[in-house]
Amino acid sequence: MRIDPLYIFVFLGLFTPGPNVILLTTSGLRFGIIRTIPHILGVASGVGVIAAMCGLGIGSILEANYKLLVLLKTLSAGWIVYLAWGIFTNRKPQQKMLDQPQTFFQAVFFQAVNPKVWAIALTASTGYISNLSSIQTSLKLGTTFILINLSVGIFWTSSGYLLKPLMESDSLWRGFMSLMALGLLTSAALVVL
């Protein structure tokens, strides 16, 4: 049985650390799996929409319009820095319910400024799809990204949740949150370089 190289590429692209992986792992740790489900579904849906749009040629328009690309990169970097600051300043929860995980729509809209998703979707649409109409390409990319990202999101959220018993001390919690914030800041720096 031959596995389509597109599936391998998308899995590796989405599974490796980036903004979504860091945010879902952190959410799993802070809020648990059940409360993070809307975030997981939002990420998968948003990633699927971006991939489908790239299949229709939207990515080519972005690449051809330098000012629009710079605007997207600036918004991406700024939003990621904002999220990193939120994680860095996060204190260990003390049974309070005021702090909430990302909602479905927040996670969907974040994908519009997630540079890693755009890079993976653009590469997949140009390098791994051939002999299909633009509609077929769009459907294949959207479906592939959604299904793979659901499994990736569940894995990283569960990983964060499983770390919770190890984070009993404030110093371990602070260290982990600082590491996650640093990962996001690195992502933001890579956007503007």
LINSUL-V48764 format. One record per backbone hydrogen bond with DSSP energy under -1.0 kcal/mol. CO is the residue of the C=O (numbers start at 0). NH is the residue of the N-H. E is the energy in kcal/mol with one decimal. If there is no record, write none. Layout:
# LINSUL-V48764
co=CO nh=NH e=E
co=CO nh=NH e=E
This chain:
# LINSUL-V48764
co=3 nh=6 e=-1.1
co=3 nh=7 e=-1.2
co=4 nh=8 e=-2.7
co=5 nh=9 e=-2.8
co=6 nh=10 e=-2.3
co=7 nh=11 e=-2.6
co=8 nh=12 e=-2.6
co=9 nh=13 e=-2.6
co=10 nh=14 e=-2.6
co=11 nh=15 e=-1.6
co=17 nh=21 e=-2.5
co=18 nh=22 e=-2.6
co=19 nh=23 e=-2.8
co=20 nh=24 e=-2.3
co=21 nh=25 e=-2.3
co=22 nh=26 e=-2.3
co=23 nh=27 e=-2.6
co=24 nh=28 e=-1.9
co=25 nh=29 e=-2.6
co=26 nh=30 e=-3.4
co=27 nh=31 e=-1.0
co=33 nh=36 e=-1.2
co=35 nh=39 e=-2.4
co=36 nh=40 e=-2.8
co=37 nh=41 e=-2.3
co=38 nh=42 e=-2.5
co=39 nh=43 e=-2.5
co=40 nh=44 e=-2.3
co=41 nh=45 e=-2.8
co=42 nh=46 e=-2.8
co=43 nh=47 e=-2.0
co=44 nh=48 e=-2.3
co=45 nh=49 e=-2.3
co=46 nh=50 e=-2.5
co=47 nh=51 e=-2.5
co=48 nh=52 e=-2.6
co=49 nh=53 e=-2.2
co=50 nh=54 e=-1.9
co=51 nh=55 e=-1.0
co=52 nh=57 e=-2.3
co=53 nh=56 e=-1.2
co=56 nh=60 e=-1.2
co=57 nh=61 e=-2.0
co=58 nh=62 e=-2.6
co=59 nh=63 e=-1.8
co=60 nh=64 e=-1.3
co=64 nh=68 e=-2.2
co=65 nh=69 e=-2.5
co=66 nh=70 e=-2.3
co=67 nh=71 e=-2.4
co=68 nh=72 e=-2.4
co=69 nh=73 e=-2.6
co=70 nh=74 e=-2.7
co=71 nh=75 e=-2.5
co=72 nh=76 e=-2.8
co=73 nh=77 e=-2.5
co=74 nh=78 e=-2.6
co=75 nh=79 e=-2.5
co=76 nh=80 e=-2.3
co=77 nh=81 e=-2.1
co=78 nh=82 e=-2.3
co=79 nh=83 e=-2.6
co=80 nh=84 e=-2.4
co=81 nh=85 e=-1.9
co=82 nh=86 e=-2.1
co=83 nh=87 e=-3.0
co=84 nh=88 e=-2.4
co=86 nh=89 e=-1.0
co=102 nh=106 e=-2.2
co=103 nh=107 e=-2.2
co=104 nh=108 e=-2.8
co=105 nh=109 e=-1.9
co=108 nh=111 e=-1.1
co=109 nh=112 e=-1.4
co=110 nh=113 e=-1.2
co=113 nh=117 e=-1.8
co=114 nh=118 e=-2.5
co=115 nh=119 e=-2.4
co=116 nh=120 e=-2.8
co=117 nh=121 e=-2.9
co=118 nh=122 e=-2.1
co=119 nh=123 e=-2.7
co=120 nh=124 e=-2.4
co=121 nh=125 e=-1.5
co=122 nh=126 e=-2.9
co=123 nh=127 e=-1.5
co=132 nh=136 e=-2.8
co=133 nh=137 e=-2.5
co=134 nh=138 e=-2.5
co=135 nh=139 e=-2.7
co=136 nh=140 e=-2.8
co=137 nh=141 e=-2.8
co=138 nh=142 e=-2.4
co=139 nh=143 e=-2.5
co=140 nh=144 e=-2.8
co=141 nh=145 e=-2.2
co=142 nh=146 e=-2.5
co=143 nh=147 e=-2.4
co=144 nh=148 e=-2.3
co=145 nh=149 e=-2.0
co=146 nh=150 e=-1.4
co=147 nh=151 e=-2.2
co=148 nh=152 e=-3.0
co=149 nh=153 e=-2.2
co=150 nh=154 e=-2.2
co=151 nh=155 e=-2.5
co=152 nh=156 e=-2.3
co=153 nh=157 e=-2.4
co=154 nh=158 e=-2.3
co=155 nh=159 e=-2.2
co=156 nh=160 e=-2.3
co=157 nh=161 e=-2.6
co=160 nh=163 e=-1.1
co=162 nh=165 e=-1.5
co=163 nh=166 e=-1.6
co=168 nh=172 e=-2.1
co=169 nh=173 e=-2.9
co=170 nh=174 e=-2.4
co=171 nh=175 e=-2.6
co=172 nh=176 e=-2.8
co=173 nh=177 e=-2.5
co=174 nh=178 e=-2.2
co=175 nh=179 e=-2.5
co=176 nh=180 e=-2.4
co=177 nh=181 e=-2.5
co=178 nh=182 e=-2.0
co=179 nh=183 e=-2.0
co=180 nh=184 e=-2.5
co=181 nh=185 e=-2.3
co=182 nh=186 e=-1.8
co=183 nh=187 e=-2.3
co=184 nh=188 e=-2.4
co=185 nh=189 e=-2.1
co=186 nh=190 e=-1.2
co=187 nh=191 e=-1.2
co=188 nh=192 e=-1.1
